[in-house]
Amino acid sequence: MRLPFSLTAAPAGMGLREQAESLAEAMPPLVTQAERIASTVAQGVHGRRRTGIGESFWQFRRFREGDTAASVDWRHSARSAHLFVRETEVEAAESIWIWRDGSASMDYVSEFANCTKKDRATILALALTSLLVQGGESVAPLVSNATPGTGRAAQRRMAHALLDAEETPDEAATLSLPPQRYLPRYAQVVLISDFLSPAEDIITRLKAYAAKGVRVHLVQVLDPAEEDLPFSGRTEFEGIEEPMKLMIGRAEKLRSAYHAKLEEHRNRILDVVQRVNFTFATHRTDRSPQTALLALYGTLANGMDNFKTTRPGS
């Protein structure tokens, strides 16, 4: 048996943009189902419990160098020998950045799924963007020149970022790790990938985000064949990102060792994710995208404090 890896052929004469538009036509039912829980989540403006421009009182703190006289709460300070500044909550749309892995490994599809990992990741990224902008959030694709925006303009920018990466891919668009770029503190980042790059590379990137105060939500998208290794008998495995082939006489003999290796790789990432209070969820392309979308949207909408990292199989 030969391990399939290429995208299922599109109808003759259909270009990439037409394929994307055709794919988008299947999204309204997905978005409609996702909106069933979106209606239960507070929309628009909401306090973030951190210092910033807003009207809701948060706390008093001691005056420090750099504060202005106008920031001093003179009434509260009159009760003490010290000066105090009145701080308020930020009341603004969340800054959320979304990255979809566009590397060659995401083009993999086996006979056990009906879409590539890249197609599924694209659906999740676009549908999540739609839900977030409906909630008044500020969203942007995680590319070098993007800035967060709201409304339909933000949805169009996300779609263009994904479509342009397909039609005219550059080096950054084909890397299996998210680009390194400046992100504001307290931003939230959604990374949708198979996360099959070397664990050390992924861990280094996650630690860099944590050091900058960025909150990261990882969604690992895998083909069922990558999770189960269901092949038996004589099987030829082909590399996707590297030109290599491996012929195995009895593929089923590899299954136990393969599962152990995949679990070890995933647990190394999970250990770091849990230490820095990020989130991690898995999704298989043979399962409904609605479940993954609802969980991801709920995580972002309800905040990090109310979310528990999920183990594989969710």
C-alpha positions as CSV (number, residue, x, y, z in Angstrom):
1,M,0.0,0.0,0.0
2,R,1.3,3.5,-0.9
3,L,0.8,6.2,1.6
4,P,-1.2,9.0,-0.2
5,F,-0.1,12.5,0.4
6,S,-1.4,14.9,-2.3
7,L,-4.4,17.1,-2.4
8,T,-7.4,15.4,-4.1
9,A,-7.6,16.7,-7.7
10,A,-10.0,19.6,-8.3
11,P,-12.3,19.8,-11.3
12,A,-10.5,20.6,-14.5
13,G,-10.1,24.3,-15.1
14,M,-10.8,25.4,-11.6
15,G,-8.1,27.7,-10.2
16,L,-7.0,28.1,-6.6
17,R,-9.2,31.1,-5.9
18,E,-12.2,29.3,-7.4
19,Q,-11.4,26.3,-5.3
20,A,-11.3,28.5,-2.2
21,E,-14.6,30.2,-3.1
22,S,-16.1,26.7,-3.6
23,L,-14.7,25.7,-0.2
24,A,-16.2,28.8,1.4
25,E,-19.6,27.9,0.1
26,A,-19.6,25.0,2.5
27,M,-18.9,27.3,5.5
28,P,-22.2,28.9,6.3
29,P,-23.6,25.8,8.0
30,L,-20.4,25.6,10.0
31,V,-20.6,29.3,11.1
32,T,-24.3,28.9,11.8
33,Q,-23.7,26.1,14.3
34,A,-20.9,28.0,15.9
35,E,-23.1,31.0,16.4
36,R,-25.4,28.9,18.6
37,I,-22.9,29.2,21.4
38,A,-21.6,32.6,20.3
39,S,-25.0,34.1,21.3
40,T,-24.4,33.0,24.9
41,V,-21.1,34.8,25.2
42,A,-20.9,38.4,26.1
43,Q,-20.3,40.3,22.9
44,G,-18.4,43.5,22.1
45,V,-16.8,45.5,24.9
46,H,-15.7,43.7,28.0
47,G,-13.2,44.4,30.8
48,R,-9.8,42.7,30.6
49,R,-8.6,43.1,34.2
50,R,-5.5,44.9,33.2
51,T,-4.4,48.5,33.3
52,G,-5.5,50.7,30.4
53,I,-8.0,53.2,29.1
54,G,-11.5,52.6,30.4
55,E,-14.1,53.7,32.9
56,S,-14.4,50.8,35.3
57,F,-12.3,51.1,38.5
58,W,-9.7,48.4,39.0
59,Q,-7.3,49.4,41.8
60,F,-5.2,52.1,43.5
61,R,-1.4,51.8,43.3
62,R,1.4,53.9,44.7
63,F,2.6,56.9,42.6
64,R,5.8,56.1,40.8
65,E,8.3,58.0,38.6
66,G,6.8,58.7,35.2
67,D,3.2,59.2,36.4
68,T,1.7,62.6,35.8
69,A,0.0,64.8,38.3
70,A,-3.3,64.4,36.4
71,S,-3.2,60.6,37.1
72,V,-3.1,61.1,40.9
73,D,-6.3,60.4,42.8
74,W,-6.0,63.3,45.2
75,R,-9.0,62.4,47.3
76,H,-7.7,58.9,48.1
77,S,-4.1,60.3,48.5
78,A,-5.3,62.8,51.1
79,R,-6.1,59.9,53.5
80,S,-2.5,58.7,53.4
81,A,1.1,60.0,53.5
82,H,1.6,58.7,50.0
83,L,0.3,59.6,46.6
84,F,-1.9,57.0,44.8
85,V,-2.9,56.6,41.2
86,R,-6.4,55.3,40.3
87,E,-6.2,52.6,37.6
88,T,-9.0,51.4,35.4
89,E,-9.7,48.3,33.4
90,V,-9.1,48.1,29.7
91,E,-12.4,48.1,27.9
92,A,-11.5,47.4,24.3
93,A,-11.6,44.7,21.7
94,E,-9.2,41.8,22.2
95,S,-6.2,41.6,19.9
96,I,-6.3,38.1,18.4
97,W,-3.8,36.9,15.8
98,I,-4.4,33.7,13.8
99,W,-1.8,31.6,12.0
100,R,-2.5,28.6,9.8
101,D,0.4,26.3,8.9
102,G,0.9,26.5,5.1
103,S,3.9,24.0,4.9
104,A,3.9,21.0,2.6
105,S,3.0,18.6,5.3
106,M,-0.4,20.2,5.7
107,D,-1.3,19.0,2.2
108,Y,-1.4,15.4,3.4
109,V,-4.7,13.5,3.0
110,S,-5.1,9.8,3.5
111,E,-7.9,7.5,2.3
112,F,-9.4,7.8,5.8
113,A,-10.3,11.5,5.5
114,N,-12.0,13.6,2.9
115,C,-9.9,16.8,3.1
116,T,-6.3,17.8,3.6
117,K,-5.1,19.2,6.9
118,K,-4.6,22.5,5.2
119,D,-8.2,22.7,4.0
120,R,-9.5,21.9,7.5
121,A,-7.1,24.4,9.1
122,T,-8.3,27.1,6.6
123,I,-11.9,26.4,7.5
124,L,-11.2,26.7,11.2
125,A,-9.2,29.9,10.7
126,L,-11.8,31.6,8.6
127,A,-14.8,30.5,10.6
128,L,-13.1,31.6,13.9
129,T,-12.4,35.0,12.3
130,S,-16.1,35.3,11.4
131,L,-17.2,34.5,15.0
132,L,-14.7,36.8,16.6
133,V,-15.5,39.9,14.5
134,Q,-19.2,39.3,15.2
135,G,-18.2,39.5,18.9
136,G,-16.5,42.9,18.3
137,E,-13.0,41.4,18.6
138,S,-10.0,42.8,16.7
139,V,-8.4,40.1,14.5
140,A,-5.4,39.8,12.2
141,P,-3.6,37.1,10.3
142,L,-0.1,36.5,11.8
143,V,1.9,37.8,8.9
144,S,4.5,40.5,8.8
145,N,2.5,43.5,7.6
146,A,-0.9,42.8,9.2
147,T,-2.6,44.9,11.8
148,P,-5.7,43.9,13.8
149,G,-9.0,45.1,12.5
150,T,-12.7,44.5,13.1
151,G,-15.8,43.8,11.0
152,R,-15.9,42.5,7.4
153,A,-12.6,44.2,6.5
154,A,-10.9,42.0,9.0
155,Q,-12.6,38.9,7.5
156,R,-11.5,39.9,4.0
157,R,-7.9,40.5,5.2
158,M,-7.8,37.0,6.7
159,A,-9.2,35.4,3.6
160,H,-6.8,37.3,1.4
161,A,-3.8,36.3,3.6
162,L,-4.7,32.6,3.3
163,L,-5.6,32.7,-0.5
164,D,-2.6,34.8,-1.4
165,A,-0.4,32.3,0.4
166,E,-1.8,29.6,-1.7
167,E,-1.5,31.3,-5.0
168,T,1.9,33.1,-4.5
169,P,3.6,31.4,-1.6
170,D,6.6,33.0,-0.2
171,E,9.2,31.5,2.2
172,A,7.3,32.7,5.3
173,A,4.0,31.2,4.1
174,T,5.6,27.7,3.6
175,L,7.4,27.5,7.0
176,S,6.1,25.0,9.5
177,L,6.5,27.4,12.4
178,P,4.7,30.8,12.9
179,P,6.7,33.9,11.9
180,Q,8.6,35.8,14.5
181,R,7.2,39.3,14.7
182,Y,6.3,42.0,17.2
183,L,3.0,41.3,19.1
184,P,1.5,43.6,21.7
185,R,1.6,42.3,25.3
186,Y,-1.7,40.6,26.3
187,A,-2.4,39.7,22.7
188,Q,-3.8,36.2,22.1
189,V,-2.5,34.0,19.3
190,V,-4.2,31.0,17.7
191,L,-1.8,28.6,16.0
192,I,-3.4,25.9,13.8
193,S,-0.9,23.3,12.6
194,D,0.0,19.7,12.7
195,F,2.9,20.6,15.0
196,L,5.1,17.8,13.6
197,S,8.2,20.0,13.4
198,P,11.0,19.1,15.8
199,A,9.7,19.5,19.3
200,E,12.6,21.7,20.3
201,D,11.8,24.2,17.6
202,I,8.2,24.4,18.6
203,I,9.1,24.7,22.3
204,T,11.6,27.6,21.6
205,R,8.9,29.5,19.8
206,L,6.3,29.0,22.6
207,K,8.8,30.1,25.2
208,A,9.4,33.3,23.2
209,Y,5.7,34.1,23.2
210,A,5.4,33.4,26.9
211,A,8.4,35.8,27.6
212,K,6.5,38.6,25.8
213,G,3.3,38.1,27.7
214,V,1.4,36.7,24.7
215,R,-1.2,34.0,25.3
216,V,-1.2,31.2,22.8
217,H,-3.8,28.6,21.8
218,L,-2.6,25.7,19.8
219,V,-4.8,23.5,17.7
220,Q,-3.1,20.4,16.3
221,V,-4.8,19.1,13.1
222,L,-3.9,15.6,12.1
223,D,-5.1,13.1,9.5
224,P,-6.5,9.9,11.1
225,A,-3.7,7.9,9.4
226,E,-1.1,10.0,11.3
227,E,-2.8,9.3,14.6
228,D,-3.6,5.6,14.1
229,L,-1.1,4.3,11.5
230,P,-3.7,1.9,10.3
231,F,-1.6,0.4,7.4
232,S,-0.7,-3.3,7.3
233,G,1.3,-5.4,5.0
234,R,3.8,-4.1,2.5
235,T,3.6,-0.3,2.7
236,E,5.7,2.5,1.0
237,F,6.0,5.7,3.0
238,E,7.0,8.9,1.1
239,G,8.4,12.0,2.6
240,I,6.4,15.2,1.9
241,E,8.9,17.9,2.9
242,E,12.0,15.8,2.2
243,P,12.6,13.5,-0.9
244,M,12.8,10.2,0.8
245,K,11.0,6.8,0.6
246,L,10.7,3.9,3.0
247,M,9.4,0.5,2.1
248,I,8.1,-1.6,5.1
249,G,7.3,-5.3,4.7
250,R,4.8,-5.4,7.6
251,A,3.7,-1.9,8.5
252,E,1.6,-3.1,11.4
253,K,4.7,-4.0,13.3
254,L,5.6,-0.3,13.5
255,R,2.3,0.7,15.1
256,S,3.2,0.4,18.7
257,A,6.5,2.2,18.4
258,Y,5.0,4.9,16.2
259,H,2.2,5.6,18.7
260,A,4.8,5.9,21.5
261,K,6.9,8.3,19.5
262,L,4.0,10.5,18.6
263,E,2.8,10.5,22.2
264,E,6.3,11.5,23.4
265,H,6.5,14.3,20.8
266,R,3.1,15.6,21.8
267,N,3.8,15.4,25.6
268,R,7.0,17.4,25.2
269,I,4.9,20.2,23.7
270,L,2.1,19.8,26.3
271,D,4.5,20.0,29.2
272,V,5.6,23.5,28.1
273,V,2.1,24.5,27.2
274,Q,0.9,23.7,30.7
275,R,3.8,25.4,32.4
276,V,3.2,28.7,30.7
277,N,-0.6,28.4,30.9
278,F,-1.2,28.2,27.2
279,T,-3.9,25.9,25.7
280,F,-3.6,22.9,23.5
281,A,-6.3,20.8,21.7
282,T,-6.2,18.2,19.0
283,H,-8.5,17.7,16.0
284,R,-8.6,15.0,13.4
285,T,-9.7,15.6,9.8
286,D,-12.1,12.7,9.9
287,R,-14.2,14.4,12.6
288,S,-16.6,17.3,12.5
289,P,-14.9,20.7,12.4
290,Q,-17.8,22.2,14.4
291,T,-16.6,20.6,17.7
292,A,-13.1,22.0,17.3
293,L,-14.4,25.4,16.3
294,L,-16.8,25.6,19.3
295,A,-14.2,24.6,21.8
296,L,-11.7,27.1,20.4
297,Y,-14.2,30.0,20.2
298,G,-15.3,29.2,23.7
299,T,-11.7,29.3,25.0
300,L,-11.1,32.7,23.5
301,A,-14.5,34.1,24.5
302,N,-14.4,32.9,28.1
303,G,-10.7,33.7,28.8
304,M,-7.7,31.7,29.8
305,D,-8.7,31.5,33.5
306,N,-11.7,29.3,32.8
307,F,-10.0,26.9,30.3
308,K,-8.2,23.6,31.0
309,T,-5.7,22.2,28.6
310,T,-7.2,19.3,26.8
311,R,-5.4,16.1,26.1
312,P,-5.4,14.3,22.8
313,G,-8.7,12.7,21.7
314,S,-10.9,15.7,22.4
